[in-house]
Amino acid sequence: MQRKPSGAAAFPVVVLSALLACLSLLPQNLSQDLLFLSACAALPEGGAAALRALVTQAEAKKPADEPAPAQTSPALPDALTDTPADIRAWMRAEKEKEPSQRKDGDIREQTFGKKSSTESFRGLLIRNQTDDVRPDYDTLWEAGVPLSIDKSEPAVLIFHTHTTEGYELLDRDWYAADTSSRTSDTSRNVARVGSAIAEELERAGFRTLHDMTVHDEAYSGAYDRSRKTVESYLRQYPNLSVVLDVHRDAIQENNGTKIKPVVTVDGKKAAQIMIISGAEGGKAVDFPNWRQNLRFALRLQDALETQAPGLTRPLFFCHRKYNMDMTPCSLLVEFGSEANTLEEAVYAGRLFGRALARLLEQHIQ
């Protein structure tokens, strides 16, 4: 008996191509899903599988350097000092595990201030780690910030070179042996802090891009990989003004004690924030715009300290580039350390976002 051709073979390829062309024109949301489901429902037996195969091939052919789509975290509570519900739930679950955990070392709180600085300007503390650069802070301050913001376009890019940097969940004076300081879960690592910053900026009317690409699955080469990510955004959004690489620090004494940079703001603990601004010199070459970055860093530090005195550690000025050469307002910012809690870091992120928004408001076109 002669077999009839299968549905996949009988279904004209030109029709599949036409369906895919329509699919590509729709937003990547419910409308696209409905079209896909409708197309599959109309196909003969085997046709749906053929369509899925073509969709998979089309997805695989997307350019590798396209910016990653925006990702979201749970909405922040309206009150600045309130803890997001998911973080509260994780804290409760971690508390239940506490009796079975084994202490591995101590955690000591510290508020970094004048003793960890080398110089100051207008009340702003600075830790100058260079041997040969003495910035003219008066001139830099008077020059202002090289910003001109158009609120109709994305103004800020937040990304993470060391995306997997994580935090403690419980506020206590010890850390457990089975606790990892790194996680690829972007709701629990520094990407969550970036989301808090982005949400505060968006609430203030500033369009913000937040990239959560994990660049440190292999630690070596992370800065090269994050540079490619930033380059892809700058090609798509050439007028991006502020580019922030959000990290957390790791501070540990010889005896294993971890240091937790913390300050109390409105009755709630926040992770202290450290702004890093680089300078040309040593291994940091081809970095002509470093003074523009420092101008921005000084004004941002001032905005943060005006909002919450003690929120920042001394501005760290060093012979490092860390991809800060890519725009005139590129900075690396560290939120606490591995010994801080996620709650403290997210709170610091919200405070940072509000202070940055006030600074940007002064530079709208």
C-alpha positions as CSV (number, residue, x, y, z in Angstrom):
1,M,0.0,0.0,0.0
2,Q,1.3,3.4,-0.9
3,R,1.8,5.6,2.2
4,K,0.5,9.2,2.2
5,P,3.1,11.9,2.8
6,S,3.4,13.0,6.4
7,G,2.0,16.4,7.4
8,A,5.4,17.9,7.8
9,A,6.4,16.9,4.3
10,A,3.2,17.9,2.8
11,F,3.0,21.3,4.4
12,P,4.4,23.9,2.0
13,V,7.7,25.4,3.3
14,V,6.7,28.8,1.8
15,V,3.7,28.9,4.2
16,L,6.0,28.2,7.2
17,S,8.3,31.0,6.0
18,A,5.4,33.4,5.8
19,L,4.2,32.5,9.3
20,L,7.7,33.1,10.7
21,A,7.9,36.4,8.9
22,C,4.7,37.5,10.6
23,L,5.9,36.2,13.9
24,S,9.1,38.3,13.7
25,L,7.0,41.5,13.2
26,L,5.1,41.1,16.5
27,P,6.2,42.2,20.0
28,Q,7.8,39.4,21.9
29,N,4.8,39.0,24.3
30,L,1.3,37.5,24.3
31,S,0.6,38.5,20.6
32,Q,3.6,36.4,19.5
33,D,2.5,33.5,21.6
34,L,-1.0,33.6,20.2
35,L,0.2,33.6,16.7
36,F,2.5,30.6,17.4
37,L,-0.4,28.7,19.0
38,S,-2.8,29.5,16.2
39,A,-0.3,28.5,13.5
40,C,0.4,25.2,15.2
41,A,-3.3,24.5,15.6
42,A,-3.8,24.9,11.9
43,L,-1.0,22.7,10.8
44,P,-1.4,19.1,9.6
45,E,0.1,16.4,11.8
46,G,3.9,17.0,12.1
47,G,3.6,20.6,10.9
48,A,3.7,22.0,14.4
49,A,7.0,20.2,15.0
50,A,8.4,21.7,11.7
51,L,7.4,25.2,12.8
52,R,9.0,24.7,16.2
53,A,12.2,23.6,14.5
54,L,12.3,26.7,12.2
55,V,11.7,29.0,15.2
56,T,14.5,27.3,17.1
57,Q,16.8,27.9,14.1
58,A,15.8,31.5,13.8
59,E,16.5,32.1,17.5
60,A,19.9,30.6,17.1
61,K,20.8,33.0,14.3
62,K,20.3,36.1,16.4
63,P,23.5,38.3,16.6
64,A,25.6,37.3,19.6
65,D,26.4,40.8,20.6
66,E,22.8,42.0,21.0
67,P,22.2,43.5,24.5
68,A,20.5,41.1,26.8
69,P,16.8,41.9,27.4
70,A,15.9,43.7,30.6
71,Q,15.2,41.5,33.5
72,T,13.0,42.3,36.4
73,S,13.1,41.7,40.2
74,P,10.0,41.8,42.5
75,A,8.7,45.3,42.9
76,L,10.1,47.4,45.7
77,P,7.8,48.4,48.6
78,D,6.8,52.1,48.5
79,A,8.4,52.8,51.9
80,L,12.2,53.2,51.6
81,T,12.9,51.3,54.8
82,D,10.6,48.4,54.1
83,T,12.1,45.0,53.2
84,P,10.9,43.4,50.0
85,A,8.6,40.4,50.7
86,D,10.7,37.8,49.0
87,I,13.8,38.8,51.0
88,R,11.8,38.6,54.2
89,A,10.7,35.1,53.2
90,W,14.3,34.0,52.5
91,M,15.4,35.4,55.9
92,R,12.7,33.4,57.7
93,A,13.8,30.2,55.9
94,E,17.4,30.8,56.7
95,K,16.6,31.4,60.3
96,E,14.9,28.0,60.5
97,K,18.1,26.4,59.2
98,E,20.3,28.2,61.8
99,P,20.3,25.6,64.5
100,S,21.8,23.1,62.1
101,Q,24.5,25.4,60.8
102,R,28.1,25.3,61.9
103,K,29.9,28.6,62.6
104,D,32.9,29.0,60.3
105,G,34.1,32.5,61.3
106,D,33.2,35.9,62.8
107,I,31.6,38.9,61.2
108,R,32.5,42.3,62.5
109,E,30.7,45.5,61.6
110,Q,32.7,48.6,60.7
111,T,31.7,52.1,59.5
112,F,34.6,53.3,57.3
113,G,35.3,57.0,57.7
114,K,38.1,59.5,58.1
115,K,40.7,56.9,59.4
116,S,40.5,55.0,56.1
117,S,41.0,58.2,54.0
118,T,44.1,60.0,52.9
119,E,42.6,63.4,52.0
120,S,39.4,65.3,52.0
121,F,37.7,68.0,49.9
122,R,34.6,69.9,50.9
123,G,33.9,67.3,53.6
124,L,34.2,64.4,51.1
125,L,36.6,61.7,52.1
126,I,39.0,60.3,49.5
127,R,41.5,57.5,49.6
128,N,44.2,58.3,47.0
129,Q,46.1,55.1,46.3
130,T,48.3,56.6,43.6
131,D,51.8,57.7,44.3
132,D,52.0,60.3,41.6
133,V,48.6,61.9,41.0
134,R,47.4,64.8,43.1
135,P,44.1,65.9,41.6
136,D,43.2,69.6,41.6
137,Y,39.9,69.0,43.3
138,D,38.8,72.7,43.3
139,T,39.2,72.8,39.5
140,L,37.4,69.5,39.0
141,W,34.6,70.6,41.2
142,E,34.1,73.9,39.5
143,A,34.1,72.2,36.1
144,G,30.9,70.4,37.2
145,V,29.6,67.1,35.7
146,P,29.8,66.4,32.0
147,L,26.2,65.5,31.7
148,S,23.3,66.5,29.5
149,I,20.3,64.3,30.1
150,D,17.4,63.8,27.7
151,K,14.6,62.0,29.6
152,S,13.2,60.6,26.4
153,E,16.3,58.4,25.9
154,P,18.0,55.9,28.2
155,A,20.3,57.8,30.4
156,V,21.9,55.2,32.7
157,L,23.3,51.7,32.1
158,I,23.8,49.4,35.0
159,F,25.8,46.2,34.6
160,H,27.9,43.7,36.6
161,T,31.3,42.4,35.8
162,H,31.2,40.1,38.8
163,T,27.5,39.3,38.6
164,T,27.6,36.3,41.0
165,E,28.8,38.3,44.0
166,G,26.3,37.5,46.7
167,Y,25.4,38.4,50.3
168,E,24.5,36.9,53.7
169,L,20.8,36.6,54.5
170,L,20.9,37.0,58.2
171,D,22.2,39.9,60.2
172,R,24.5,38.1,62.7
173,D,28.1,38.2,64.0
174,W,29.1,35.0,62.4
175,Y,29.0,33.2,59.0
176,A,28.2,29.5,58.4
177,A,30.5,26.9,56.9
178,D,28.0,26.0,54.3
179,T,27.3,29.6,53.2
180,S,28.5,30.5,49.7
181,S,29.4,34.1,48.9
182,R,28.5,33.7,45.2
183,T,25.3,32.8,43.4
184,S,24.1,33.0,39.8
185,D,20.6,33.8,41.1
186,T,20.1,37.4,40.1
187,S,17.4,38.0,42.7
188,R,20.0,37.3,45.4
189,N,23.3,38.7,44.1
190,V,24.6,42.2,43.1
191,A,22.1,42.2,40.2
192,R,19.4,42.6,42.8
193,V,21.1,45.8,44.0
194,G,21.3,47.0,40.4
195,S,17.5,46.4,40.1
196,A,16.9,48.5,43.2
197,I,18.9,51.3,41.7
198,A,17.2,51.0,38.4
199,E,13.7,51.0,39.9
200,E,14.4,54.2,41.9
201,L,15.7,55.9,38.7
202,E,12.7,54.8,36.7
203,R,10.4,56.1,39.4
204,A,12.1,59.5,39.0
205,G,11.5,59.4,35.3
206,F,15.0,58.4,34.1
207,R,15.1,55.6,31.5
208,T,17.5,53.0,32.8
209,L,19.0,49.9,31.2
210,H,20.0,47.1,33.5
211,D,22.0,44.2,32.1
212,M,22.2,41.0,34.3
213,T,24.5,39.0,32.1
214,V,26.7,36.7,34.2
215,H,30.3,37.7,33.1
216,D,32.1,35.8,35.9
217,E,31.2,32.1,35.3
218,A,35.0,32.0,34.8
219,Y,36.5,34.8,37.0
220,S,39.5,35.4,34.6
221,G,38.5,37.5,31.7
222,A,35.3,38.9,33.3
223,Y,36.2,42.5,32.5
224,D,36.9,41.7,28.9
225,R,33.5,40.1,28.6
226,S,31.6,42.9,30.4
227,R,33.4,45.4,28.1
228,K,31.8,43.7,25.1
229,T,28.4,43.9,26.8
230,V,28.8,47.7,27.4
231,E,30.1,48.2,23.8
232,S,26.9,46.5,22.5
233,Y,24.7,48.9,24.5
234,L,26.7,52.0,23.4
235,R,26.3,51.0,19.8
236,Q,22.5,50.8,20.3
237,Y,22.3,53.8,22.6
238,P,25.2,56.2,21.8
239,N,23.9,58.9,24.0
240,L,24.1,56.9,27.2
241,S,25.4,59.3,29.9
242,V,26.1,57.2,33.0
243,V,27.5,53.7,33.0
244,L,27.8,51.9,36.4
245,D,29.5,48.6,37.1
246,V,27.8,47.5,40.4
247,H,29.8,45.1,42.7
248,R,30.3,44.3,46.3
249,D,33.6,44.2,48.2
250,A,35.2,41.3,50.1
251,I,37.1,42.2,53.3
252,Q,38.6,39.5,55.4
253,E,41.2,39.6,58.2
254,N,44.0,37.1,58.6
255,N,42.1,35.2,61.3
256,G,39.1,34.7,58.9
257,T,37.0,37.5,60.3
258,K,34.9,39.1,57.6
259,I,34.3,42.9,57.8
260,K,30.9,44.3,57.1
261,P,30.8,48.0,56.1
262,V,27.6,49.3,57.5
263,V,25.8,52.5,58.5
264,T,22.4,53.2,60.0
265,V,20.1,55.4,57.9
266,D,16.7,56.4,59.3
267,G,16.9,53.6,61.9
268,K,17.8,50.9,59.4
269,K,21.1,49.3,58.6
270,A,22.5,50.0,55.1
271,A,25.6,48.6,53.4
272,Q,28.2,51.3,53.0
273,I,28.9,52.3,49.4
274,M,32.3,52.8,47.9
275,I,32.8,54.7,44.6
276,I,35.9,53.8,42.7
277,S,37.3,56.3,40.2
278,G,40.5,55.5,38.2
279,A,43.4,57.4,36.8
280,E,45.8,56.9,34.0
281,G,49.1,55.6,35.1
282,G,50.9,52.3,35.8
283,K,49.0,49.5,34.0
284,A,46.0,51.9,33.4
285,V,46.8,53.2,29.9
286,D,44.7,54.9,27.2
287,F,42.5,56.5,29.8
288,P,42.3,60.1,28.7
289,N,38.9,61.0,30.3
290,W,39.7,59.9,33.8
291,R,39.3,63.5,35.1
292,Q,35.7,63.6,33.8
293,N,34.9,60.4,35.7
294,L,36.4,61.9,38.9
295,R,34.3,65.1,38.4
296,F,31.2,62.9,38.3
297,A,32.4,60.7,41.2
298,L,32.9,63.8,43.5
299,R,29.4,65.1,42.7
300,L,27.9,61.7,43.3
301,Q,29.7,61.2,46.6
302,D,28.4,64.7,47.6
303,A,24.8,63.8,46.7
304,L,25.0,60.6,48.7
305,E,26.5,62.2,51.7
306,T,24.0,65.0,51.6
307,Q,21.2,62.5,51.6
308,A,22.6,60.2,54.3
309,P,25.9,61.3,56.1
310,G,28.2,58.3,56.4
311,L,26.5,56.3,53.7
312,T,29.8,56.2,51.6
313,R,33.2,54.9,52.4
314,P,36.1,57.2,51.2
315,L,36.1,57.6,47.5
316,F,38.7,55.1,46.2
317,F,41.0,56.8,43.7
318,C,43.6,54.5,42.0
319,H,45.6,53.5,38.9
320,R,42.9,51.2,37.6
321,K,40.7,51.4,34.5
322,Y,38.0,48.7,35.0
323,N,36.3,49.7,31.7
324,M,35.7,53.3,33.1
325,D,37.3,54.7,29.9
326,M,34.1,53.9,27.9
327,T,32.1,57.1,28.8
328,P,32.9,60.3,30.7
329,C,30.6,59.2,33.5
330,S,31.6,55.6,34.1
331,L,32.2,54.4,37.6
332,L,32.6,51.2,39.5
333,V,30.5,51.1,42.7
334,E,30.7,48.6,45.5
335,F,27.8,48.0,47.8
336,G,28.9,46.5,51.1
337,S,30.9,43.3,51.3
338,E,30.1,39.6,51.3
339,A,29.4,39.9,55.0
340,N,26.5,42.4,54.6
341,T,23.0,41.1,54.2
342,L,21.1,41.3,51.0
343,E,18.5,43.4,52.8
344,E,21.2,46.0,53.7
345,A,22.6,46.0,50.2
346,V,19.2,46.5,48.5
347,Y,18.4,49.3,50.9
348,A,21.7,51.0,50.0
349,G,20.8,50.5,46.3
350,R,17.6,52.4,46.8
351,L,19.3,55.2,48.7
352,F,21.9,55.4,45.9
353,G,19.2,55.4,43.2
354,R,17.4,58.3,44.8
355,A,20.6,60.4,45.3
356,L,21.7,59.7,41.7
357,A,18.2,60.8,40.5
358,R,18.5,64.1,42.3
359,L,21.9,64.6,40.7
360,L,20.7,63.8,37.3
361,E,17.7,66.2,37.7
362,Q,20.3,69.1,37.7
363,H,21.5,68.1,34.3
364,I,18.4,67.7,32.2
365,Q,18.4,69.3,28.8
